[in-house]
């Protein structure tokens, strides 16, 4: 899944995109130059939060 390119303030000619890699379950941020060359990329693992309910103890 490709993200929309967004210009980066203070970095002329650099664009960022954010996407989700469903196969690897990772959020991916990529920085490209104006010609589309990848300048850098970072990924973070993501899982849905799991709600664990603790039993209520009576005082």
MARFI-479897 format. One line per field, with one value per residue: x, y negated, z negated of N, C-alpha, C in turn. Coordinates in pm, whole numbers. Example, Ala and Ser with C-alpha at 12.3 -4.5 7.8 and 13.67 -1.06 7.14 Angstrom:
BEGIN
n.xx	[1319 / 1285] $
n.yy	[569 / 225] $
n.zz	[-780 / -708] $
ca.xx	[1230 / 1367] $
ca.yy	[450 / 106] $
ca.zz	[-780 / -714] $
c.xx	[1320 / 1290] $
c.yy	[330 / -3] $
c.zz	[-780 / -787] $
This chain:
BEGIN
n.xx	[86 / 79 / 170 / 54 / 260 / 416 / 536 / 831 / 876 / 1143 / 1320 / 1399 / 1292 / 1251 / 1035 / 779 / 621 / 361 / 268 / 91 / 204 / 47 / 107 / 344 / 259 / 327 / 390 / 504 / 736 / 860 / 1117 / 1164 / 1351 / 1307 / 1319 / 1222 / 1388 / 1469 / 1546 / 1548 / 1410 / 1180 / 1040 / 775 / 655 / 317 / 36 / -300 / -440 / -470 / -725 / -724 / -909 / -900 / -993 / -1243 / -1182 / -1334 / -1349] $
n.yy	[118 / -206 / -525 / -869 / -1122 / -1371 / -1700 / -1786 / -2017 / -2248 / -2077 / -2096 / -1950 / -1699 / -1434 / -1275 / -965 / -768 / -443 / -128 / 192 / 469 / 740 / 774 / 650 / 381 / 31 / -195 / -447 / -649 / -837 / -1023 / -1160 / -1429 / -1297 / -1049 / -869 / -657 / -791 / -735 / -507 / -390 / -152 / -36 / 204 / 310 / 384 / 467 / 325 / 520 / 580 / 637 / 748 / 704 / 903 / 789 / 720 / 780 / 564] $
n.zz	[0 / 99 / -26 / -34 / 101 / -91 / -117 / -301 / -557 / -572 / -452 / -153 / 153 / 48 / -37 / -228 / -304 / -448 / -524 / -560 / -611 / -564 / -552 / -699 / -926 / -995 / -1042 / -806 / -734 / -485 / -326 / -40 / 241 / 482 / 726 / 674 / 552 / 282 / -25 / -292 / -534 / -777 / -1001 / -1208 / -1433 / -1467 / -1658 / -1741 / -2036 / -2331 / -2549 / -2885 / -3139 / -3476 / -3753 / -3977 / -4309 / -4618 / -4897] $
ca.xx	[0 / 161 / 114 / 61 / 382 / 393 / 662 / 881 / 921 / 1284 / 1400 / 1354 / 1313 / 1230 / 894 / 756 / 496 / 332 / 182 / 80 / 237 / -41 / 172 / 439 / 192 / 416 / 371 / 628 / 756 / 968 / 1153 / 1216 / 1386 / 1214 / 1323 / 1164 / 1488 / 1449 / 1652 / 1546 / 1285 / 1170 / 921 / 739 / 557 / 189 / -68 / -416 / -430 / -548 / -781 / -725 / -987 / -863 / -1112 / -1268 / -1175 / -1418 / -1268] $
ca.yy	[0 / -326 / -642 / -994 / -1197 / -1500 / -1773 / -1805 / -2153 / -2261 / -1985 / -2112 / -1836 / -1573 / -1402 / -1161 / -890 / -673 / -335 / -13 / 319 / 565 / 871 / 771 / 578 / 272 / -102 / -229 / -587 / -654 / -970 / -1017 / -1288 / -1471 / -1201 / -923 / -782 / -641 / -851 / -670 / -436 / -335 / -70 / -4 / 312 / 262 / 483 / 409 / 338 / 627 / 533 / 742 / 702 / 764 / 930 / 694 / 785 / 717 / 525] $
ca.zz	[0 / 109 / -90 / 40 / 73 / -157 / -126 / -437 / -588 / -606 / -371 / -15 / 241 / -24 / -56 / -316 / -289 / -555 / -477 / -648 / -548 / -632 / -559 / -811 / -1036 / -1031 / -989 / -735 / -694 / -387 / -276 / 96 / 301 / 587 / 837 / 630 / 490 / 138 / -106 / -423 / -564 / -912 / -1021 / -1345 / -1448 / -1519 / -1688 / -1808 / -2181 / -2393 / -2676 / -2986 / -3254 / -3604 / -3836 / -4086 / -4440 / -4720 / -5016] $
c.xx	[89 / 90 / 127 / 189 / 348 / 528 / 702 / 930 / 1068 / 1375 / 1354 / 1387 / 1299 / 1082 / 882 / 626 / 484 / 238 / 181 / 107 / 159 / 25 / 266 / 381 / 281 / 372 / 506 / 628 / 877 / 990 / 1219 / 1262 / 1290 / 1211 / 1265 / 1263 / 1466 / 1571 / 1660 / 1411 / 1292 / 1039 / 900 / 638 / 430 / 97 / -183 / -400 / -519 / -595 / -790 / -800 / -946 / -989 / -1123 / -1263 / -1262 / -1331 / -1306] $
c.yy	[-123 / -442 / -764 / -1067 / -1334 / -1573 / -1795 / -1948 / -2153 / -2166 / -1994 / -1990 / -1702 / -1556 / -1278 / -1093 / -794 / -570 / -224 / 112 / 428 / 701 / 880 / 707 / 467 / 142 / -144 / -377 / -588 / -797 / -953 / -1156 / -1315 / -1374 / -1065 / -825 / -776 / -696 / -785 / -606 / -383 / -259 / -45 / 108 / 256 / 380 / 412 / 426 / 449 / 577 / 652 / 684 / 778 / 793 / 829 / 769 / 707 / 684 / 601] $
c.zz	[0 / 41 / -2 / 2 / 18 / -164 / -272 / -456 / -626 / -530 / -226 / 70 / 173 / -51 / -144 / -279 / -407 / -499 / -580 / -568 / -622 / -648 / -679 / -936 / -1089 / -967 / -930 / -699 / -601 / -343 / -141 / 139 / 416 / 705 / 799 / 571 / 339 / 64 / -244 / -447 / -706 / -923 / -1169 / -1344 / -1510 / -1543 / -1756 / -1958 / -2232 / -2529 / -2772 / -3106 / -3377 / -3685 / -3950 / -4217 / -4538 / -4841 / -5140] $
